[in-house]
Amino acid sequence: MSIFDLCYRENRPEYLHKKFEYGVLDLSFVELNMNLPQYQAECLENIPYLKSLQEQYQIGYTIHLDENLNVCDFNKAVAKAYTDTVVRTIQVAKALEVPVLNMHMRI
């Protein structure tokens, strides 16, 4: 299964809006956790869809970057991939007016 299938399969977008319908906690935001395949950068870049959910349900977003993210990896190719992911995520956060990016630092 490709990342495209995980992001845009018929049941994936509906999954996010069902969270709002069941609103048990009555929160005004949803955390998009990048540890999950449906919230990879490729998926989060679907800005029009995420904005439409923001407007429809009057919610905001926070983004939790992948817990394995390591922009200082000794392997330069790995570090670059993680850095590119962070930059793309920051661009998404700006477009969606996300106030919080949660990132765990590895030491």
Backbone as CSV, one residue per row, in Angstrom:
resi,resn,N_x,N_y,N_z,CA_x,CA_y,CA_z,C_x,C_y,C_z
1,MET,0.851,-1.173,0.000,0.000,0.000,0.000,0.901,1.242,0.000
2,SER,0.592,2.188,-0.844,1.398,3.403,-0.947,0.925,4.456,0.065
3,ILE,1.751,5.463,0.262,1.369,6.567,1.155,0.133,7.270,0.589
4,PHE,0.009,7.304,-0.738,-1.171,7.907,-1.355,-2.435,7.174,-0.921
5,ASP,-2.365,5.838,-0.923,-3.524,5.055,-0.501,-3.890,5.343,0.948
6,LEU,-2.881,5.477,1.804,-3.142,5.740,3.213,-3.750,7.124,3.419
7,CYS,-3.324,8.096,2.614,-3.801,9.464,2.780,-5.175,9.688,2.176
8,TYR,-5.395,9.134,1.007,-6.553,9.546,0.240,-7.556,8.432,-0.037
9,ARG,-7.349,7.285,0.566,-8.326,6.217,0.408,-9.688,6.725,0.854
10,GLU,-10.710,6.195,0.310,-12.065,6.693,0.549,-12.380,6.839,2.039
11,ASN,-11.942,5.912,2.868,-12.335,5.969,4.277,-11.432,6.858,5.126
12,ARG,-10.296,7.272,4.658,-9.386,8.055,5.500,-9.897,9.460,5.812
13,PRO,-10.243,10.284,4.844,-10.715,11.629,5.185,-11.948,11.621,6.073
14,GLU,-12.831,10.678,5.851,-14.038,10.616,6.675,-13.711,10.277,8.118
15,TYR,-12.630,9.569,8.330,-12.236,9.183,9.686,-12.025,10.421,10.555
16,LEU,-11.357,11.432,10.012,-11.067,12.632,10.796,-12.356,13.357,11.176
17,HIS,-13.282,13.532,10.253,-14.486,14.280,10.611,-15.380,13.488,11.563
18,LYS,-15.307,12.170,11.563,-16.099,11.385,12.513,-15.628,11.645,13.950
19,LYS,-14.365,11.984,14.135,-13.869,12.316,15.469,-14.634,13.516,16.022
20,PHE,-14.960,14.458,15.155,-15.668,15.650,15.613,-17.114,15.330,15.946
21,GLU,-17.729,14.459,15.152,-19.127,14.108,15.379,-19.321,13.447,16.737
22,TYR,-18.334,12.664,17.163,-18.470,11.946,18.424,-18.030,12.786,19.620
23,GLY,-17.436,13.962,19.389,-16.989,14.945,20.345,-17.191,14.689,21.823
24,VAL,-16.762,13.574,22.338,-16.971,13.221,23.734,-16.291,14.208,24.675
25,LEU,-15.093,14.650,24.329,-14.349,15.541,25.224,-14.663,17.012,25.002
26,ASP,-15.359,17.320,23.937,-15.734,18.695,23.626,-14.512,19.618,23.565
27,LEU,-13.461,19.173,22.885,-12.254,19.978,22.717,-12.409,20.885,21.500
28,SER,-11.648,21.966,21.482,-11.725,22.882,20.348,-10.559,22.677,19.384
29,PHE,-9.808,21.575,19.543,-8.704,21.290,18.640,-8.555,19.780,18.474
30,VAL,-7.823,19.422,17.414,-7.480,18.032,17.153,-5.978,17.982,16.941
31,GLU,-5.317,17.035,17.599,-3.884,16.855,17.368,-3.691,15.908,16.192
32,LEU,-2.932,16.359,15.210,-2.571,15.529,14.062,-1.226,14.898,14.393
33,ASN,-1.227,13.607,14.701,-0.037,12.922,15.192,0.676,12.237,14.035
34,MET,1.866,12.721,13.722,2.617,12.221,12.581,3.253,10.852,12.828
35,ASN,2.992,10.236,13.966,3.396,8.843,14.173,2.451,7.903,13.434
36,LEU,1.322,8.431,12.996,0.314,7.628,12.308,0.414,7.855,10.801
37,PRO,0.211,6.805,10.014,0.401,6.939,8.559,-0.537,7.938,7.901
38,GLN,-1.741,8.097,8.397,-2.681,9.021,7.755,-2.356,10.489,8.011
39,TYR,-1.364,10.764,8.863,-0.988,12.152,9.146,0.450,12.452,8.750
40,GLN,0.967,11.769,7.737,2.280,12.081,7.197,2.194,13.395,6.435
41,ALA,3.354,14.007,6.168,3.386,15.314,5.510,2.571,15.316,4.213
42,GLU,2.659,14.224,3.450,1.919,14.146,2.188,0.418,14.309,2.419
43,CYS,-0.061,13.789,3.534,-1.490,13.869,3.850,-1.855,15.245,4.392
44,LEU,-1.000,15.769,5.250,-1.283,17.069,5.863,-1.256,18.199,4.845
45,GLU,-0.613,17.981,3.721,-0.546,19.020,2.695,-1.862,19.169,1.932
46,ASN,-2.865,18.408,2.304,-4.203,18.578,1.731,-4.894,19.716,2.496
47,ILE,-4.345,20.898,2.364,-4.769,22.085,3.118,-6.250,22.423,2.906
48,PRO,-6.753,22.427,1.667,-8.171,22.785,1.490,-9.106,21.878,2.292
49,TYR,-8.810,20.585,2.304,-9.671,19.664,3.052,-9.600,19.933,4.552
50,LEU,-8.390,20.092,5.078,-8.243,20.334,6.517,-8.852,21.677,6.919
51,LYS,-8.719,22.683,6.063,-9.346,23.986,6.357,-10.871,23.871,6.348
52,SER,-11.399,23.066,5.426,-12.860,22.917,5.388,-13.368,22.270,6.676
53,LEU,-12.614,21.327,7.225,-13.002,20.725,8.502,-12.898,21.741,9.634
54,GLN,-11.865,22.578,9.593,-11.717,23.632,10.606,-12.945,24.526,10.624
55,GLU,-13.355,24.939,9.453,-14.506,25.844,9.358,-15.805,25.132,9.734
56,GLN,-15.970,23.920,9.233,-17.216,23.193,9.489,-17.413,22.888,10.968
57,TYR,-16.335,22.514,11.654,-16.454,22.094,13.052,-15.909,23.117,14.049
58,GLN,-15.460,24.269,13.545,-14.952,25.337,14.413,-13.877,24.818,15.380
59,ILE,-12.873,24.166,14.799,-11.781,23.613,15.604,-10.447,24.126,15.063
60,GLY,-9.420,23.934,15.865,-8.062,24.207,15.443,-7.283,22.904,15.447
61,TYR,-6.026,22.999,15.052,-5.166,21.825,15.032,-3.897,22.085,15.828
62,THR,-3.339,21.021,16.375,-1.950,20.997,16.808,-1.312,19.860,16.024
63,ILE,-0.006,19.917,15.873,0.696,18.859,15.142,1.761,18.265,16.052
64,HIS,1.749,16.945,16.137,2.750,16.201,16.905,3.677,15.549,15.892
65,LEU,4.922,16.059,15.820,5.887,15.493,14.882,6.253,14.074,15.297
66,ASP,6.683,13.283,14.332,7.071,11.890,14.563,8.065,11.797,15.721
67,GLU,7.799,10.904,16.653,8.670,10.758,17.825,10.058,10.261,17.470
68,ASN,10.222,9.640,16.316,11.528,9.142,15.891,12.328,10.181,15.119
69,LEU,11.747,11.340,14.923,12.377,12.384,14.138,13.730,12.767,14.734
70,ASN,14.758,12.777,13.899,16.101,13.106,14.367,16.828,13.894,13.282
71,VAL,16.731,15.222,13.366,17.373,16.077,12.363,18.891,16.086,12.495
72,CYS,19.414,15.482,13.550,20.864,15.424,13.776,21.411,14.006,13.598
73,ASP,20.708,13.171,12.871,21.165,11.807,12.640,22.553,11.826,12.006
74,PHE,23.392,10.848,12.347,24.737,10.780,11.784,24.704,10.515,10.281
75,ASN,23.699,9.830,9.816,23.531,9.585,8.393,22.944,10.856,7.781
76,LYS,23.722,11.520,6.941,23.300,12.810,6.394,22.018,12.713,5.563
77,ALA,21.832,11.610,4.854,20.620,11.447,4.051,19.390,11.335,4.954
78,VAL,19.535,10.632,6.072,18.428,10.493,7.027,18.132,11.840,7.671
79,ALA,19.189,12.546,8.085,19.010,13.866,8.702,18.319,14.822,7.730
80,LYS,18.703,14.773,6.458,18.077,15.642,5.455,16.596,15.304,5.285
81,ALA,16.270,14.022,5.245,14.870,13.618,5.102,14.047,14.123,6.287
82,TYR,14.583,13.995,7.489,13.867,14.491,8.669,13.739,16.016,8.629
83,THR,14.808,16.694,8.236,14.766,18.156,8.144,13.741,18.600,7.113
84,ASP,13.722,17.929,5.964,12.720,18.251,4.932,11.302,18.056,5.464
85,THR,11.106,16.999,6.241,9.790,16.741,6.833,9.391,17.856,7.785
86,VAL,10.340,18.318,8.595,10.057,19.408,9.537,9.693,20.680,8.770
87,VAL,10.441,20.998,7.726,10.169,22.205,6.942,8.779,22.121,6.304
88,ARG,8.446,20.978,5.720,7.117,20.799,5.125,6.028,20.928,6.173
89,THR,6.272,20.383,7.354,5.281,20.445,8.429,5.098,21.876,8.913
90,ILE,6.172,22.631,8.994,6.071,24.048,9.381,5.244,24.808,8.347
91,GLN,5.428,24.505,7.073,4.637,25.163,6.024,3.145,24.840,6.187
92,VAL,2.846,23.586,6.486,1.454,23.190,6.741,0.915,23.932,7.960
93,ALA,1.726,23.959,9.026,1.300,24.623,10.266,0.983,26.095,10.024
94,LYS,1.795,26.747,9.223,1.528,28.151,8.910,0.221,28.302,8.136
95,ALA,0.012,27.443,7.149,-1.198,27.524,6.325,-2.457,27.262,7.141
96,LEU,-2.354,26.379,8.139,-3.522,26.032,8.967,-3.585,26.853,10.259
97,GLU,-2.630,27.757,10.447,-2.544,28.584,11.659,-2.484,27.710,12.917
98,VAL,-1.618,26.709,12.859,-1.423,25.792,13.983,-0.557,26.477,15.030
99,PRO,-1.055,26.608,16.272,-0.287,27.313,17.304,0.782,26.456,17.977
100,VAL,0.682,25.121,17.875,1.612,24.243,18.603,2.117,23.133,17.698
101,LEU,3.448,23.033,17.602,4.109,21.880,17.001,4.842,21.180,18.144
102,ASN,4.453,19.959,18.422,5.052,19.200,19.508,6.160,18.336,18.929
103,MET,7.381,18.479,19.471,8.522,17.712,18.974,9.343,17.221,20.140
104,HIS,9.664,15.934,20.143,10.520,15.357,21.163,11.958,15.384,20.658
105,MET,12.866,15.905,21.469,14.285,15.975,21.082,14.979,14.682,21.507
106,ARG,15.765,14.154,20.605,16.542,12.952,20.915,17.940,13.361,21.325
107,ILE,18.418,12.733,22.392,19.782,13.021,22.840,20.563,11.748,23.016
